Amino acid sequence: MTAPVEAIGEQTDQAQAATSRSSRRWAPGNPFVYLILAALGAGSILPLLWMFSTSLKETEAFYIYPPQIIPENPTLNNFTEFFDRGAMRFVTNSVIVALSMTVIVVVTSTMAGYALAKIPFRGRNFVFTMLLSGLMIPWEITIIPLYIIVVNLGWVNTYQGVVLPMCATPLGIFIMRQFLRSIPSELIDAARVDGASEFSIFRQIVVPLCRPATAALATIIFLSAWGAFLWPLIASSQNEKQTLPVAIALFQQQYSSSYGLMMAGATVAFVPALVTFLAFQRYFVQGITMSGFKG
């Protein structure tokens, strides 16, 4: 039983490698389009440069006119003060929340997507339609019911109170289900005929083929959880469980704002997001392309 499944897995690996090689082919385009994209990219980088520049300035340099993109006397005092105020605790909380949410959503969405795409059962399309309709419900509408549930469960100011409500999103199921529909059903049917269990099929055939989609989904969920502000602010009123975006907002007071500290914190929050996207960029584009346009 194991040998046929492994043979099928080798065939799927070869097919995936061929697809990856074909996706790397470069096709020339209109230079004018590239020029416009380059200009838009340069414009999107300017706010990031200003953020990093402001994080290296003293308070007096904020009011110099004309503004200086490159400070004359750069300093790391804002970063030092930011971490001296206990920012490492907020960074740790953000890492725990983002990684926990990413793992939970990827695992559950992959399993649910496989069931909705490849396991025939009565009412499958109806269940998928109901899940998909959840994408049309604004997040703000669910905040009050979710907070009441969290309070009744005693999860306020806890990691589970911050993580689990944000995991209830049908986006991951939609992405994985659309991607899994592109996998030939003959591979799974052949494994079933050979006597492989659904868990063996899922682990040895489906999971290896889903790497581009899972990487894309993990990137989306991690970036979303890393930058989440509203729900962590509501679910955690104590500093022990607050995340980095919430901590950055605390530096903005009623009559004054610590712009240097805020920009230093924004820079610290931006770097992991940038590294994550660059690391999974190829899988992200491939996964979105293959999952977003499959009917």
C-alpha positions in Angstrom: 0.0 0.0 0.0 2.9 2.4 0.8 4.8 1.8 -2.4 2.0 2.9 -4.8 1.5 6.0 -2.7 5.2 6.8 -2.8 5.3 6.3 -6.6 2.4 8.7 -7.0 4.2 11.1 -4.7 7.3 10.9 -7.0 5.1 11.6 -10.1 3.5 14.6 -8.4 7.0 16.0 -7.4 8.1 15.8 -11.0 4.9 17.5 -12.2 5.4 20.2 -9.6 9.1 20.7 -10.7 8.0 21.1 -14.3 5.4 23.6 -13.3 8.0 25.6 -11.3 10.4 25.6 -14.2 7.8 26.9 -16.6 6.7 29.6 -14.2 10.3 31.0 -14.2 10.3 31.8 -17.9 10.7 35.5 -18.6 8.4 37.1 -21.1 9.4 40.6 -22.4 6.8 43.3 -22.0 6.2 47.0 -22.8 9.0 49.2 -21.4 6.6 52.0 -20.8 4.7 49.7 -18.4 7.9 48.9 -16.5 8.7 52.6 -16.3 5.3 53.3 -14.7 5.8 50.5 -12.3 9.2 51.7 -11.4 7.9 55.2 -10.7 5.1 53.7 -8.5 7.6 51.5 -6.7 9.8 54.5 -6.0 6.8 56.5 -4.7 5.9 53.7 -2.3 9.4 53.5 -0.9 9.5 57.2 0.0 7.3 56.8 3.1 9.5 54.0 4.3 12.6 56.1 3.8 11.0 58.9 5.8 10.0 56.5 8.6 13.6 55.2 8.9 15.0 58.8 8.6 12.7 60.1 11.3 13.7 57.2 13.6 17.3 58.4 13.4 16.6 62.0 14.3 16.7 63.9 17.5 13.5 65.8 18.5 15.0 69.2 17.3 15.5 67.8 13.8 11.8 67.1 13.3 11.1 70.8 12.9 13.9 71.7 10.5 12.7 73.2 7.2 13.1 72.0 4.5 12.8 68.5 5.9 15.9 66.4 5.8 15.6 62.9 4.3 19.2 62.1 5.4 19.7 63.5 8.9 22.9 65.4 9.6 23.5 63.8 12.9 21.9 60.4 12.9 21.5 58.7 16.3 20.1 55.4 17.6 18.8 57.0 20.8 15.2 56.4 19.7 15.8 52.7 19.3 17.6 52.5 22.6 14.8 54.3 24.4 12.2 52.2 22.7 13.7 49.0 24.0 14.5 50.5 27.3 10.7 51.0 27.8 10.1 47.3 27.6 9.5 47.0 23.8 11.1 43.5 23.7 8.0 42.2 25.6 5.7 43.6 22.9 7.9 42.1 20.1 7.7 38.7 21.8 3.9 39.0 22.1 3.7 39.9 18.4 5.8 36.9 17.5 3.8 34.5 19.6 0.5 35.8 18.2 1.6 35.9 14.6 3.2 32.5 14.6 0.3 30.8 16.5 -2.3 32.3 14.2 -0.3 31.3 11.1 0.1 27.7 12.2 -3.6 27.3 13.2 -5.0 28.9 10.1 -2.7 27.0 7.7 -3.3 23.6 9.2 -7.1 24.0 9.5 -7.5 25.7 6.2 -5.5 23.0 4.4 -7.6 20.2 5.9 -10.9 22.0 5.3 -9.8 22.9 1.7 -9.0 19.3 1.0 -12.3 18.1 2.3 -14.2 20.7 0.3 -12.2 20.1 -2.9 -11.5 16.3 -3.0 -13.8 14.5 -0.6 -17.4 14.1 -2.1 -20.2 14.4 0.5 -23.7 15.7 0.4 -24.0 19.5 0.8 -20.4 20.2 0.1 -21.1 23.1 -2.2 -23.6 24.5 0.3 -21.0 24.4 3.1 -18.5 26.1 0.9 -21.0 28.8 -0.1 -21.8 29.5 3.6 -18.1 29.7 4.4 -17.6 32.0 1.4 -20.4 34.3 2.5 -18.4 35.0 5.7 -16.0 37.1 3.5 -18.8 39.5 2.9 -19.4 40.2 6.6 -17.3 43.2 7.8 -14.9 42.5 10.6 -16.2 45.4 12.7 -19.7 43.7 13.0 -18.2 40.7 14.7 -16.1 42.6 17.3 -18.8 43.0 20.0 -20.0 39.3 19.8 -16.5 38.1 19.8 -15.6 40.2 22.8 -18.6 38.9 24.7 -17.5 35.3 24.0 -14.0 36.1 25.1 -15.2 37.7 28.3 -17.5 34.7 29.1 -14.6 32.3 28.5 -12.3 34.3 30.8 -9.8 34.8 27.9 -9.3 38.6 28.3 -5.6 39.5 28.5 -4.6 36.0 27.4 -2.9 34.7 24.2 -5.8 32.5 23.3 -8.2 35.5 23.6 -6.0 37.4 21.1 -5.2 34.6 18.7 -8.3 32.3 18.4 -10.9 34.9 17.4 -8.6 36.2 14.6 -8.3 32.6 13.3 -11.9 32.4 12.4 -11.5 33.6 8.8 -12.8 31.7 5.6 -10.1 33.3 3.4 -7.6 30.5 4.1 -10.2 27.8 3.3 -11.1 29.6 0.0 -7.4 29.8 -1.1 -6.6 26.2 -0.2 -9.8 24.8 -1.7 -9.3 26.7 -5.0 -5.7 25.5 -5.2 -6.6 21.9 -4.4 -9.1 21.8 -7.2 -6.2 22.2 -9.6 -4.7 18.9 -8.4 -5.7 16.0 -10.7 -8.2 13.9 -8.9 -6.8 10.8 -10.6 -3.8 10.9 -8.2 -6.0 10.8 -5.1 -8.4 8.2 -6.7 -5.5 5.9 -7.5 -4.2 6.1 -3.9 -7.7 5.3 -2.6 -7.9 2.3 -4.9 -4.6 1.1 -3.6 -6.0 1.2 -0.1 -4.4 4.3 1.3 -6.3 6.1 4.0 -7.5 9.7 3.7 -4.9 10.8 6.2 -2.1 9.1 4.2 -3.3 10.7 1.0 -3.4 14.1 2.7 0.0 13.7 4.3 2.0 12.1 1.4 0.3 13.6 -1.7 -1.8 16.7 -0.8 0.6 18.4 1.6 3.7 18.3 -0.7 1.6 19.6 -3.6 0.2 22.5 -1.5 3.5 24.1 -0.6 3.1 27.1 -2.9 -0.4 27.7 -1.6 0.5 27.1 2.0 3.5 29.5 1.7 1.2 32.2 0.2 -1.4 31.7 2.9 1.2 31.7 5.7 2.6 34.9 4.3 -0.8 36.6 4.2 -1.8 35.4 7.7 1.5 36.2 9.3 1.6 39.8 7.9 -2.0 40.3 8.8 -1.5 39.1 12.4 1.8 40.9 12.8 0.2 44.2 11.9 -3.2 43.7 13.6 -4.1 46.5 15.9 -7.8 46.7 16.7 -8.5 43.3 18.1 -5.3 43.0 20.2 -6.1 46.4 21.6 -9.6 45.3 22.6 -8.7 41.8 23.9 -5.6 42.8 25.9 -5.9 45.8 28.1 -2.7 44.9 30.1 0.8 45.5 28.8 1.8 41.9 29.4 -0.2 40.6 26.4 -0.2 43.7 24.1 1.4 43.4 20.7 3.9 45.7 19.0 1.4 47.9 17.0 -0.5 48.6 20.2 2.7 49.5 22.0 3.6 52.0 19.2 0.2 53.7 19.5 0.9 54.2 23.2 3.6 56.7 22.4 1.0 59.0 20.9 -0.4 61.0 23.9 -3.2 63.6 24.1 -1.1 66.7 23.9 2.2 65.4 22.6 3.6 62.6 20.5 7.0 60.9 20.6 7.5 60.8 16.9 11.0 59.5 17.2 9.9 56.5 19.3 6.9 55.9 17.1 9.1 55.8 14.0 11.6 53.6 15.7 8.9 51.2 16.7 7.4 51.3 13.2 10.8 50.4 11.8 11.2 47.5 14.2 7.7 46.3 13.2 8.4 46.7 9.5 11.6 44.7 9.3 10.2 41.2 10.1 7.3 41.8 7.7 9.7 42.7 4.9 11.9 39.8 5.6 9.0 37.4 5.6 7.6 38.7 2.3 11.0 38.6 0.6 11.7 35.0 1.8 8.3 33.7 0.5 7.8 36.0 -2.4 8.2 33.4 -5.1 5.8 31.0 -3.4 3.5 33.8 -2.6 3.1 34.9 -6.3 2.8 31.3 -7.5 0.3 30.3 -4.8 -1.9 33.3 -5.4 -1.8 32.9 -9.2 -2.7 29.2 -9.1 -5.4 29.5 -6.4 -7.1 32.8 -7.2 -8.1 32.0 -10.8 -9.1 28.4 -10.6 -12.8 27.9 -11.0 
